[in-house]
Amino acid sequence: MIKKFSTSIKILIVSFTVLFGAFIIAPSVNAAPADYSGGVFNEYTYEEYFFLSGTPIKFSGKATITEKERKDLLTKTYRFTLTSKNGDKLSRSVVYVDDLTERTDKGQTTAQSTVKSYSEKVTIGKSTYTLDDYQFSEGTVIDNRPASDYYSGNMIARKIYKTNTNDLITVHLTGRNVGYENFWGATETQIIDQEIIHPFGRSYITSKVSDSKSKVLQYEPHDPSLSSFTGGHAVLSNSKMVGEYTYNIPYGSGKGTIRLAQERVPKIERLIVPKFRDLSQHWAKDSIERLYSLGILDESTQFFSPNTPMQRYQYTVGVLKAVDIRVLEQPSNKRAPRIPIFKDLDPKEPDYLFVESAVEKGIINGVTSENFMPDSPITRVQAVAILVRALGMEGRAPSPGYRTNYVDNSKIPAWGKDSVYVATELGLINGDEKNYFNPNKPLTRAQASAIIVRFLDFLESDLKQNYRDDMLFLN
């Protein structure tokens, strides 16, 4: 399980510790299951099932997870103090070390994980199970894209337990995890297969667990009629873990399925209220007001002018603000003026660094080698290319020579065809009523707002569907 990665730093660790009742965690900003036992948790409680006795036993209680980074090594410590409803006890302490290698030339990071130290003792009635040996290896690759990081890992492990009657129980584990992280959400899904070699026979356990965090925009009405506004938006931050065990224990409980779920208390944040006077009946009113409330669109008047063209400069800035991309830092020597990346850009403009960052990250190019043409209308193909490049998914188009399904496929420029294909497959855009894409048609400010909101919905919901629900229910 690999935490937050970016192209500018190897790993981002939150330095504070949060304490809620019985559950303590020093988290990074992303989602991740706790260890490799299929357990779930919220702010208060951690719970998992234990199978070595031949019967599934539910343990719950306190879990502590801490992380430390030193140079290219990340050390993760897991400690569990758990009990069952019958008074059985489980204590476990495991330390993993991730050796990180950043390939800035490839925009990727790899990690090799090993176990540094371990201890585990489980008491069930008169029987005890003590972890005598733990061999573990995991490899992970992280693709660092501007709008979202994606990662995938594979693990293999072997545990040997000794009982108080001097029996040995060997557990072979193989598994994989997939995940993503962006400003609007993060999900990691882990699937672990276990083969338990017991003196009484063999049993097989599969655990599936997924941790998801998401931020959702929702409208909050304001009912009083004698007021300066009618309502506004809020950001609702949610976090939920779901898990499932399927087991086959011939010498014990036989076959069965058990499910777990824990949800954290949501966090709600109210946003500023837009007061545009020219949107009351406009079809894009909700999209425009969402972006304004988030600060993605920063208008200084009461008129949005939804049907006028959206400028290249403003659209680029809006997309980068929408995905919360960190811009380049200003030069420390303020006496040396910043040299603009294009002749027609002014480094003194408040949002100039967003455009420079977008160019540096390969999200957008100039119209020519010397000119960005910031005030020119953004076209449909340009707007779509920016979104797909930010996701890093332009390479998911078919091999060259394919056709899109649009009637005017031949008019889509070669440089933007991959992005148009991918954006259509992802549901980010579609054609008009006659299935024309109209690649060179300028976007209005209303249309551009609607496309950015659909992009946010993809980051909020579609990725979670793909990385959690599809993984859990289709595997």
C-alpha positions, -999 to +999 in steps of 0.1 A: +000+000+000+017+031-012+008+065+000+006+099-018+031+104-046+037+135-068+061+145-095+078+171-073+082+150-041+085+113-035+059+111-009+037+134+011+032+124+047+008+143+070+028+152+101+001+154+126-016+126+145-054+124+148-069+107+179-106+096+179-115+074+209-101+040+204-086+045+169-053+064+164-038+070+130-012+093+115-026+093+080-014+105+046-041+121+025-051+090+005-071+059+011-055+026+021-066-006+039-048-013+072-022-041+068-031-073+049-057-090+070-089-077+053-098-054+082-118-021+081-119+009+104-134+043+111-123+070+136-132+048+165-128+011+158-108-014+138-122-049+131-112-080+112-118-118+111-093-145+122-095-180+108-067-202+122-089-219+147-111-233+119-140-209+128-142-172+117-138-151+148-144-113+147-119-092+166-122-054+171-105-027+191-076-003+188-053+001+158-024+024+155-008+032+122+023+055+119+046+064+090+081+078+089+101+088+058+139+091+057+156+097+023+141+071+000+128+048+027+092+049+041+087+029+074+051+019+082+042+006+116+010-012+124-001-021+160-033-038+169-048-046+203-081-065+197-106-086+215-136-108+205-171-108+221-160-140+239-129-124+254-104-138+230-074-116+224-052-106+194-021-084+196+000-077+165+029-054+157+044-053+122+069-029+106+072-026+068+099-007+049+092+007+014+123+014-007+113+041-031+128+049-065+115+080-084+119+081-122+112+117-129+121+111-166+092+086-168+068+104-144+067+072-123+077+059-089+084+023-079+085+008-044+099-025-031+084-034+003+097-058+029+089-067+065+114-054+091+099-067+123+068-086+135+051-100+165+016-115+168-001-136+195-037-147+194-055-164+224-087-182+216-101-201+246-073-224+258-054-222+225-027-197+215-012-189+181+021-172+180+037-159+148+070-176+145+082-164+111+070-138+085+084-135+050+070-107+029+076-090-004+056-064-024+063-044-055+044-013-065+044+011-095+029+046-093+021+066-124+022+102-114-002+122-137-011+159-133-047+154-123-045+120-106-019+094-095-026+057-103-009+027-088-008-010-087+010-036-066+015-073-061+025-091-029+035-126-017+041-137+018+044-166+042+035-168+079+043-196+102+024-198+135+033-221+165+005-232+188+007-239+225+006-276+216+037-272+194+017-276+162+028-255+132+004-237+109+016-222+077-002-195+058+007-187+022-006-153+010-007-138-025-024-106-035-027-074-054-038-039-048-049-011-071-055+025-063-057+062-074-055+095-057-065+130-067-077+161-050-113+150-052-110+114-041-088+083-034-096+046-035-074+016-028-088-020-033-068-049-020-075-086-028-056-113-008-058-151-012-047-172+017-039-209+019-038-222+055-019-255+060-032-268+093-025-302+110-062-310+104-061-301+066-060-271+043-084-241+041-087-212+018-096-176+025-100-147+002-103-112+016-114-082-004-112-047+012-116-012-003-110+022+013-125+052-005-125+089+003-143+114-018-154+150-019-189+157-033-204+190-042-241+193-031-266+222-032-279+235+001-312+255-002-318+286+017-356+288+024-364+323+037-376+346+010-364+378+026-327+371+020-299+383-002-294+348-016-314+316-023-289+289-016-254+277-021-231+247-024-212+227+001-183+202-002-192+169+016-161+148+024-169+111+028-148+081+038-160+045+038-143+011+040-160-021+028-147-056+031-156-092+023-142-126+033-150-158+015-138-190+032-136-227+027-126-246+059-134-283+054-122-293+089-141-264+105-169-241+095-171-252+059-179-225+033-192-190+038-190-153+032-187-125+057-189-088+051-176-058+070-182-020+066-171+011+085-179+047+076-164+078+091-185+108+101-187+131+070-172+166+070-192+194+055-177+227+043-199+256+030-187+276+000-192+312-010-226+320-026-226+332-063-249+361-072-249+362-110-279+381-124-279+366-159-282+329-150-317+326-135-331+304-164-299+293-180-293+255-186-257+257-172-266+277-141-258+249-116-224+241-133-214+278-134-223+284-098-205+253-086-173+264-102-176+299-089-183+286-054-151+266-056-131+295-067-124+278-100-141+307-118-133+341-103-156+367-117-156+403-104-190+413-117-226+402-113-228+391-149-212+359-161-220+363-198-225+325-203-230+326-241-197+345-249-166+325-259-144+310-231-108+322-235-079+298-236-062+314-207-092+313-184-101+277-193-065+265-187-065+282-153-099+268-144-089+232-152-058+234-131-076+250-102-103+223-105-078+195-099-059+215-073-026+213-092+002+230-074+018+258-095+055+266-098+070+288-072+080+324-078+117+331-081+134+338-048+153+367-064+125+392-070+149+417-087+152+393-116+120+395-137+104+362-146+107+354-183+074+345-198+072+311-216+053+328-245+057+363-258+020+372-254+018+362-217+025+385-188+042+370-157+026+397-136-009+384-142-023+368-110-029+334-126+001+333-149+018+305-130-011+282-136-006+285-173+031+281-170+026+250-148+002+235-174+028+240-202+055+224-180+033+194-172+024+189-209-012+197-204-014+224-230+008+239-258+010+273-274-008+280-307+027+287-321+062+282-306+061+318-295+025+327-288-001+312-265-029+334-277-045+337-242-076+357-253-085+334-282-116+312-278-109+277-266-121+252-292-138+219-284-108+198-294-084+220-274-106+218-243-109+180-245-071+176-250-064+196-219-086+173-198-073+140-211-037+151-209-043+161-172-056+126-166-026+111-185-049+089-205-042+099-241-022+067-245-053+046-239-066+053-275-063+025-301-034+021-324-031+048-351-055+044-380-087+041-360-118+062-366-140+078-339-177+074-343-183+110-350-197+120-385-169+146-389-141+123-378-119+135-407-120+171-394-106+161-360-069+172-361-044+143-357-028+159-325-062+158-307-078+126-321-066+104-292-079+128-266-113+130-284-116+092-285-106+087-249-128+116-236-158+101-255-152+067-240-149+082-205-182+101-210-166+135-206-179+147-240-203+137-268-214+150-301-244+172-311-278+158-320-265+147-354-234+132-339-210+159-351-181+166-328-173+200-343-137+200-332-129+236-342-160+252-328-154+276-299-168+267-265-190+292-248-184+300-212-214+280-202-203+249-223-168+251-208-182+252-173-204+221-180-174+202-193-152+211-163-180+200-139-183+167-158-146+163-154-149+169-116-177+143-115-153+118-132-127+125-105-152+123-077-173+093-087-163+074-119-128+065-107-143+052-074-168+030-092-140+016-113-115+010-085-139-001-058-172-015-070-160-030-103-130-046-085-150-060-056-180-073-076-164-084-108-134-104-093 
